Amino acid sequence: MSLAERFLKEFDELPEEKKKVVIDFIELLKMKDRNELGTLMDTIIKENQQALKELSQ
């Protein structure tokens, strides 16, 4: 059984309120990934600020 199949099987067996908690958790994980990506991009820009200024001229 694949991970997706197992997830769907387990998810289907949950009561509706617990399904909402699972969805909230998934959204939290996705938001965390977006925040980490944003932080990484901020760091890259900060570390390369001089080079970026030179390229923009």
C-alpha positions in Angstrom: 0.0 0.0 0.0 1.4 3.4 -1.0 1.7 6.2 1.5 -1.1 8.1 -0.3 -3.4 5.1 -0.2 -2.7 4.6 3.5 -3.3 8.2 4.2 -6.6 8.2 2.4 -7.7 5.0 4.1 -6.8 6.4 7.6 -8.3 9.8 6.7 -11.6 8.3 5.5 -12.0 6.5 8.8 -11.7 9.7 10.9 -14.7 11.6 12.2 -15.4 14.9 10.5 -13.9 17.1 13.3 -10.7 15.1 13.2 -10.5 15.5 9.4 -10.6 19.3 9.9 -7.7 19.0 12.3 -5.7 17.0 9.7 -6.4 19.6 7.0 -5.4 22.4 9.4 -2.1 20.6 10.1 -1.4 20.2 6.4 -2.0 23.9 5.9 0.3 24.7 8.8 3.0 22.6 7.2 2.6 24.3 3.9 2.7 27.7 5.5 5.9 26.8 7.4 7.5 25.8 4.1 6.5 29.1 2.5 7.9 31.0 5.5 11.2 29.0 5.4 11.5 29.7 1.7 10.9 33.4 2.3 13.5 33.5 5.0 16.0 31.7 2.7 15.3 34.2 -0.1 15.8 37.2 2.3 19.1 35.7 3.4 20.3 35.2 -0.2 19.3 38.7 -1.1 21.0 40.2 2.0 24.2 38.2 1.4 24.3 39.2 -2.3 23.0 42.8 -2.0 26.1 44.4 -3.5 26.2 42.0 -6.5 22.5 42.6 -7.1 23.0 46.4 -7.0 25.8 46.0 -9.6 23.6 43.9 -11.8 20.7 46.3 -11.7 22.8 49.2 -13.1 
